[in-house]
Amino acid sequence: MIIDYHGSYSEEAFHSILYLMAKIQAPDLYLTSGNYPTIRDKRDRRLYEINKYFEKEKYPILEPKDIENIVFIITGKEHLGRREFDTSYSLKNEAYFRVHIYSLVGKLSLAIRFIPAKIPDLSSLSFSPEVEEKLRMVCTHKDGLVLVTGPTGSGKSTTVASVMNEMRKTRSLSIVTIEDPIEFVHKIKVNGEDGLVDVIIQQQVGIDVPTFYDGIVASLRKHPNVILLGEIRGKDEMAEAINAANTGHLVLGTLHTRNAIQTIERIIALRSDIPKTEAYKEVASIMRVFISQQLVPKIDGSGFIPVCEILANTPYVSDIIEKGANFMDMKEALDGKTRSPEIISLNEDLFTRWQRKEIDRKIALSASYNKVDLDLRMRKFGVPWEEKRKEEKEEEERFGEGGF
């Protein structure tokens, strides 16, 4: 047990920082020795020292003993030599946090992410109407594999939780979640009119189940309709997720891939123990929808909005995947004239957001992985005069009034 701690970071002081995070909806808090606690502001995603937000209280620079005490507050025990692990923490069930404890130059450090206590409704996540419509269609699936992908901090877990919450509004479901750690807490719902309830079992890796793999295998014995996986990381987890999707379960999960084509490639790589031809057929069979998202700054600087690519497994897409997911054929399925109404390319969503003056042209182009096509489409539509003038001014500054 940690004793004789006389620093400034008591439980009360630590909680005041967490309550601040919840109040201003700050997504991240970083605690490292030799620095002030640092918060990522939701509005501009930039990092600021904690004292910017407190008028009276002033927090000192963190010392190793301060972080050791905070780890003890979170875990209830001393750090016993594990160099890196994940856990969760809550404040009287009012606010939830995902905690990553790691070693930095031999000293304990923490990265803490704020998780809203209430699962946000899909309509509150600022998706474009076209994307939101497609996400609601995901809720109609009863089996197969649905993946939400994107970089760290892009809102994957929030999207998955919101989609699952939407499903529960119209269906009575048995759900098992396997997470590391548990993020959103899903409460059992009762339909007052007909008495129907849904059952939800949330399990945390390292506490309720030893590993993701063990959790997935054990989940099948609970006879769920839906299995939610916090993240599919390795070959064994992917194999069991595919097995579950193949046996009548709807599997929701996340991956760290940038787009649908990369997602298919990652699955094939994780299925390296079987022939590639068989792996492609497997994906073509169990895939339902792959959603790739990222956050981009709004044009007015007031925050960020998600932009998405949605690849639904239409007969045409299934045929392409089964034949090896040729890059040009996949590009045609996403962006070409043969694209199904169920599919939205990233460029389509970026163009729509730009056209509606929600994001500026440079941001749209920087977020695209097919910049040439998006730029041509924008120029064909007509770049707004204010953006044309901005480009002209930048060129004048770069080359001078007289050109070269």
FENTA-V793196 format. One record per residue. N is the residue number from 1. RES is the residue in one letter. OMEGA is omega in radians with two decimals (999 if undefined). D_CENTER is the distance of its C-alpha to the mean C-alpha in Angstrom with 2 decimals. Layout:
n->(N	N)
res->(RES	RES)
omega->(OMEGA	OMEGA)
d_center->(D_CENTER	D_CENTER)
This chain:
n->(1	2	3	4	5	6	7	8	9	10	11	12	13	14	15	16	17	18	19	20	21	22	23	24	25	26	27	28	29	30	31	32	33	34	35	36	37	38	39	40	41	42	43	44	45	46	47	48	49	50	51	52	53	54	55	56	57	58	59	60	61	62	63	64	65	66	67	68	69	70	71	72	73	74	75	76	77	78	79	80	81	82	83	84	85	86	87	88	89	90	91	92	93	94	95	96	97	98	99	100	101	102	103	104	105	106	107	108	109	110	111	112	113	114	115	116	117	118	119	120	121	122	123	124	125	126	127	128	129	130	131	132	133	134	135	136	137	138	139	140	141	142	143	144	145	146	147	148	149	150	151	152	153	154	155	156	157	158	159	160	161	162	163	164	165	166	167	168	169	170	171	172	173	174	175	176	177	178	179	180	181	182	183	184	185	186	187	188	189	190	191	192	193	194	195	196	197	198	199	200	201	202	203	204	205	206	207	208	209	210	211	212	213	214	215	216	217	218	219	220	221	222	223	224	225	226	227	228	229	230	231	232	233	234	235	236	237	238	239	240	241	242	243	244	245	246	247	248	249	250	251	252	253	254	255	256	257	258	259	260	261	262	263	264	265	266	267	268	269	270	271	272	273	274	275	276	277	278	279	280	281	282	283	284	285	286	287	288	289	290	291	292	293	294	295	296	297	298	299	300	301	302	303	304	305	306	307	308	309	310	311	312	313	314	315	316	317	318	319	320	321	322	323	324	325	326	327	328	329	330	331	332	333	334	335	336	337	338	339	340	341	342	343	344	345	346	347	348	349	350	351	352	353	354	355	356	357	358	359	360	361	362	363	364	365	366	367	368	369	370	371	372	373	374	375	376	377	378	379	380	381	382	383	384	385	386	387	388	389	390	391	392	393	394	395	396	397	398	399	400	401	402	403	404)
res->(M	I	I	D	Y	H	G	S	Y	S	E	E	A	F	H	S	I	L	Y	L	M	A	K	I	Q	A	P	D	L	Y	L	T	S	G	N	Y	P	T	I	R	D	K	R	D	R	R	L	Y	E	I	N	K	Y	F	E	K	E	K	Y	P	I	L	E	P	K	D	I	E	N	I	V	F	I	I	T	G	K	E	H	L	G	R	R	E	F	D	T	S	Y	S	L	K	N	E	A	Y	F	R	V	H	I	Y	S	L	V	G	K	L	S	L	A	I	R	F	I	P	A	K	I	P	D	L	S	S	L	S	F	S	P	E	V	E	E	K	L	R	M	V	C	T	H	K	D	G	L	V	L	V	T	G	P	T	G	S	G	K	S	T	T	V	A	S	V	M	N	E	M	R	K	T	R	S	L	S	I	V	T	I	E	D	P	I	E	F	V	H	K	I	K	V	N	G	E	D	G	L	V	D	V	I	I	Q	Q	Q	V	G	I	D	V	P	T	F	Y	D	G	I	V	A	S	L	R	K	H	P	N	V	I	L	L	G	E	I	R	G	K	D	E	M	A	E	A	I	N	A	A	N	T	G	H	L	V	L	G	T	L	H	T	R	N	A	I	Q	T	I	E	R	I	I	A	L	R	S	D	I	P	K	T	E	A	Y	K	E	V	A	S	I	M	R	V	F	I	S	Q	Q	L	V	P	K	I	D	G	S	G	F	I	P	V	C	E	I	L	A	N	T	P	Y	V	S	D	I	I	E	K	G	A	N	F	M	D	M	K	E	A	L	D	G	K	T	R	S	P	E	I	I	S	L	N	E	D	L	F	T	R	W	Q	R	K	E	I	D	R	K	I	A	L	S	A	S	Y	N	K	V	D	L	D	L	R	M	R	K	F	G	V	P	W	E	E	K	R	K	E	E	K	E	E	E	E	R	F	G	E	G	G	F)
omega->(3.11	-3.13	3.09	3.06	-3.11	-3.12	-3.07	-3.03	3.07	3.09	3.13	-3.14	3.12	3.13	3.13	3.08	3.14	3.09	3.07	3.11	-3.12	-3.10	-3.09	3.12	3.11	-3.04	-2.99	3.03	3.14	3.13	3.13	-3.13	3.11	3.14	2.99	2.97	-3.03	-3.09	3.00	-3.11	-3.10	-3.00	-3.09	3.12	3.12	-3.08	3.14	3.04	-3.03	-3.05	3.06	-3.02	-3.12	3.14	-3.06	-3.11	3.06	-3.09	3.13	3.04	-3.12	3.01	-3.14	-3.12	3.10	-3.11	3.08	3.14	3.12	3.08	3.11	3.11	-3.07	-2.99	-3.11	3.12	3.10	3.05	-2.97	3.01	3.09	-3.02	-3.07	3.07	-3.11	3.03	3.12	-3.09	3.12	3.08	3.09	-3.13	3.11	-3.14	-3.09	-3.08	3.00	-3.02	3.04	-3.14	-3.07	-3.14	3.11	-3.07	3.07	-3.12	3.14	3.07	-3.13	2.94	-3.03	3.13	3.12	3.10	-3.13	-3.14	3.14	3.10	-3.08	3.06	3.13	-3.08	-3.11	-3.03	3.04	2.98	3.01	3.14	-3.13	3.12	-3.14	3.11	3.14	3.12	3.09	3.08	3.09	-3.08	-3.12	-3.11	-3.12	3.07	3.12	-3.04	3.05	-3.13	2.98	-3.03	3.13	3.14	3.07	3.10	-3.11	3.09	-3.11	-3.08	3.13	3.12	3.14	-3.13	-3.13	3.09	-3.14	3.11	3.11	3.09	-3.03	3.13	-3.03	-3.09	3.03	-2.96	2.92	-2.98	2.99	3.04	3.10	-2.98	3.13	-0.07	3.03	-3.13	3.11	3.09	-3.14	-3.12	3.12	-3.14	3.09	3.06	-3.04	-3.06	-3.07	3.07	3.14	3.07	2.95	-3.12	3.11	-3.13	3.14	-3.09	-3.13	3.11	-3.14	3.11	-3.11	3.09	-3.08	-3.08	3.04	-3.11	3.13	-3.14	3.14	-3.14	-3.11	-3.09	-3.11	3.12	3.12	3.08	-3.14	2.92	-3.04	3.03	3.11	3.13	-3.13	3.10	3.08	-2.95	-2.99	-3.08	-3.09	3.13	3.14	-3.14	-3.13	3.08	3.12	3.10	3.13	3.14	-3.12	-3.04	2.99	3.13	2.99	-3.11	3.06	-3.14	3.11	3.06	3.07	3.04	-2.99	-3.08	-3.05	-3.13	3.08	3.13	3.11	3.13	3.13	3.13	3.14	3.12	3.14	3.10	-3.07	-3.14	3.06	3.13	-3.10	-3.13	3.12	-3.13	3.12	3.10	3.14	3.13	3.14	-3.10	-2.98	-3.14	3.01	3.12	2.99	-3.10	3.09	-3.08	3.02	3.13	3.11	-3.12	3.09	-3.05	-3.12	3.09	-3.05	-3.13	-3.07	3.07	3.13	2.96	-2.92	2.88	-3.14	3.11	3.08	-3.07	3.05	3.09	3.14	3.13	3.14	3.14	3.13	-3.12	-3.12	-3.12	3.07	3.06	3.08	-3.02	-3.09	3.10	3.11	3.11	3.11	3.14	-3.11	-2.95	-2.99	-3.11	-3.12	-3.07	3.11	3.07	3.14	-3.03	3.03	3.08	3.09	3.13	3.12	-3.13	3.11	-3.14	3.14	3.14	3.12	-3.13	3.14	3.10	3.08	3.07	3.14	-3.00	-3.11	3.12	3.13	-3.12	-3.13	-3.13	-3.08	3.00	3.01	-2.97	-3.08	-3.13	-3.14	3.14	3.12	-3.14	3.12	-3.12	3.09	3.11	-3.11	3.11	-3.14	-3.04	-3.10	3.11	3.08	-3.13	3.12	3.12	3.13	3.14	3.13	3.12	3.10	3.14	-3.09	-3.02	-3.10	-3.08	-3.07	-3.13	-3.12	999)
d_center->(35.89	35.31	38.44	40.21	37.14	38.45	35.70	33.98	30.67	31.81	29.67	30.53	29.54	26.19	25.51	26.55	23.82	21.18	22.76	22.59	18.82	18.62	21.29	19.84	16.15	15.64	12.15	13.73	17.19	18.89	22.18	24.36	28.13	30.21	27.80	27.20	24.04	21.56	19.05	16.45	17.51	15.21	17.72	17.95	15.24	18.36	19.60	22.67	25.03	25.07	28.68	27.81	26.71	29.73	33.22	35.29	33.39	33.01	31.09	32.60	31.15	29.55	31.81	31.03	32.69	30.44	27.27	29.12	29.95	26.42	25.30	28.25	27.26	23.78	24.97	28.59	29.97	30.67	28.50	30.29	29.68	26.18	24.82	21.10	19.25	16.53	17.49	16.87	19.16	20.16	22.78	25.07	22.25	21.74	18.64	16.23	14.89	13.10	15.68	15.95	19.68	21.01	24.26	25.00	28.55	29.59	28.40	25.76	22.71	19.68	16.16	15.20	12.07	13.01	11.73	13.71	16.44	16.38	13.73	13.55	15.28	13.93	16.73	15.58	12.23	14.39	13.74	17.03	19.43	19.50	15.78	15.90	18.98	17.44	14.56	17.44	19.23	16.61	17.84	21.26	20.58	22.28	21.69	20.08	16.66	13.61	10.57	7.23	6.83	6.38	7.18	6.44	5.82	4.69	3.36	1.88	4.30	6.20	6.82	7.92	9.90	11.39	12.44	14.01	15.65	17.05	18.55	20.28	22.08	24.29	24.46	25.63	23.36	23.38	19.89	19.02	15.72	15.55	13.17	13.61	13.83	13.68	11.29	12.36	16.03	17.14	20.83	23.45	24.64	28.27	29.63	32.77	34.65	34.75	33.72	30.82	28.15	24.95	24.36	21.09	21.14	18.34	18.96	17.81	18.44	21.42	22.72	22.97	22.67	23.51	20.79	18.03	20.86	23.27	20.91	20.38	24.14	25.12	22.87	25.06	28.04	26.60	26.82	23.46	22.63	18.86	17.09	13.45	12.29	9.63	9.70	12.65	14.26	17.94	20.76	21.86	18.54	18.18	21.86	21.63	18.58	20.71	23.73	22.19	21.11	24.66	26.36	25.43	22.09	18.90	16.11	12.44	10.06	7.29	8.64	8.66	10.75	11.43	13.15	14.83	17.81	16.07	14.30	17.84	19.28	16.98	17.98	21.57	21.50	20.39	23.27	25.86	28.21	29.17	30.70	28.41	30.20	29.41	25.72	25.39	27.31	25.05	21.87	23.93	24.94	21.82	19.16	18.57	15.65	13.09	10.55	9.32	7.87	8.38	9.80	13.60	16.34	18.53	22.13	23.58	21.57	20.48	16.73	13.80	12.88	10.39	12.23	11.80	13.74	14.63	16.96	18.91	21.36	24.59	27.88	27.98	24.53	25.45	28.72	27.20	24.85	27.78	29.88	27.54	24.89	27.06	25.13	27.46	27.46	23.66	23.79	26.52	24.58	21.69	23.90	27.49	30.09	29.44	25.88	25.45	24.63	21.71	20.01	18.51	18.35	16.28	19.71	20.64	17.82	18.49	22.19	21.99	20.16	22.75	25.58	24.78	24.81	21.28	20.52	23.23	24.36	23.58	19.92	19.70	21.54	19.58	16.26	18.15	18.85	22.07	23.53	27.11	26.62	24.64	27.30	30.09	28.74	28.45	31.97	33.31	32.02	33.44	31.82	32.56	35.62	33.96	31.56	34.59	36.51	33.73	33.75	37.55	37.61	35.29	37.61	40.62	39.25	38.46	41.81	44.10	46.02	48.21	45.50	45.80)
